[in-house]
């Protein structure tokens, strides 16, 4: 039943003016992919810097809260860019993405890692001490890094699955 709903939605998207424009103008997809990749790079750098500090592997000369405040805005600026560019690319080939298990796994991982990121930011944003993160927080930072890498890998796998 859900698969039928997804296919009907894909069919609807395939008959939109935006889909037609994406299909007819050769420069749209490479432009969107470039924007998407640059936003991924921005987000990955920010997530890496935050999580490495939480793990105590980088930036111990600064409080965790300072590092989070420095880099977290990059994550929250990159995510809407990724949402917009990714959504437009999906409209170009909806069945290729929406019915793809790699895409669905990517979205699931994204929901989980956003929740972890919000949790880490709420816990540490105003902490100005130089203390080390507890074992649970460090574990969440490792999970966060693994999920961000998994999201990128799943995104690439969409093209091959």
N, C-alpha and C positions, 0 to 999 in steps of 0.2 A: 504494500500500500504506500509506504513512504517513498519507495523507489519510483513508483508511478507518479507521485506528486513532484518529485525532483525532476523527472523527465518532462512533465507538463510545464514546469517552471522553466526548464532549459529551452523548451520549444517556444515559449513566450518570449524569452530573452533573444532567441535567434531571429525573431521577427520585429526587432526594434530598430529605430533609426540609428541608435548608437552602434549596434552590431553591424549594420550596413556600412557605417562610416569606418569602423575598425577594419572591416573586410576590404574596403575600397581604397583606403589611404595607407600606402605601404609604410609610412614613417611613424604611424601611431604606435604600433606594437614595440618597435625598438626604443622609441622615446619613453614609453611607459616602463619598459623593462629597465632602462637606464635609471630612471627616477626610483624605481622599486629597489634596485640593487644598491644605489647610494643611500637610501633610507635604511636598508638592511645593515649596511656597513656602519652607519651612524649608530643605530640601535645596538648592534653587536659590540662595538667599542665601549659604549656607555655601560652596557650590562656586564661586560668583562671587567671593566675598571671597578665597578661597584662590588661585584661578587669576589674578585680577587682581594679587595680590601676586607670584606667580611670574612674571608677565609684566612686573612692574615698573611697573604702571600705578596702583597704589594701595598705601598702607601701607609705603612705603620706609623709614619711620622705625623699622620693626620687622623683625627677622629673619624669613625665610620660615618657619622652624621654629616661631616663636612664633605666627604667624598660622595655620599648619596645626594646631597644638595647640589654639588657641582655637576653631576652627570645625569641625574634622574630626569631633568627637563628634556634632555635629548631623546630619551625613551618615549616620553609623552608627546613630543613633537613628531617623532618618526612614525609612531603607530598610526595616526590619522593619514599620513602620506601613504603608508603601506596599505591601509584600508581602501583609500580612494584609488590608487594605482592598481591594486590587486582586483578590486571590484570591476574596474573598467576592463581589465584584461579578461576577467571571467565573462563579461558580457560578450567579448569577442569570440570566445569558444566555451560556452557554458557547460555543455555536456562533458567536455574534456576535463574540467575541473570539478564540478559539483558532484559528479558520480564517481569520482576517483577516490579510492580509499586513502591514498597518500595525502590528498587535499583534506579529507575528513580527519585524518590523524593529526595533520598540521593544525587544524582549527581547534581540536581538542587540546593539544599541547599548548597552544596559544592561550586558551582560557585558563589553564592551570598555571602557566608561568606568569600571566598577568596578576593572578591572585597572589602568587608568591611575591612578586615584585611590590605590589601594594602593601602586603604584610610587612616586608622588610623595611619599606620606606616609612610606614607608620611607626614601627618599633624604634627605628634608629634616627629618623630625620632630625630630631632635636637633641640627640645625645652628643654632647661635646667632649665626653671623656675619651681617653685613649684606650679604654678597656677592649679586651678581645671578645668576640662574639661567643656565645655559648654553643654547645655542640649541636643543638637543634637548629640554630640559626645557620651555622656553618654547613650542616647537612642540607638545609633549604637552598643555600647558595650553590652547592654542588648540583643539586637537582635543577636549579634555575639554569646554570650553565649548560647542563646536559639537554634540557628542554630547548633552549635557544638554538643550540647546534642541531638538535633533532628537527626543529622547525625549518631551519635552512635546508637540511638534507631532504626533508619531505617536500619542500617547495621545489627543489631540483628534481626529485623523483617523479613529480607530477608529469613532467615531460616524457618520461619513459614508461610509466605504468599504464 
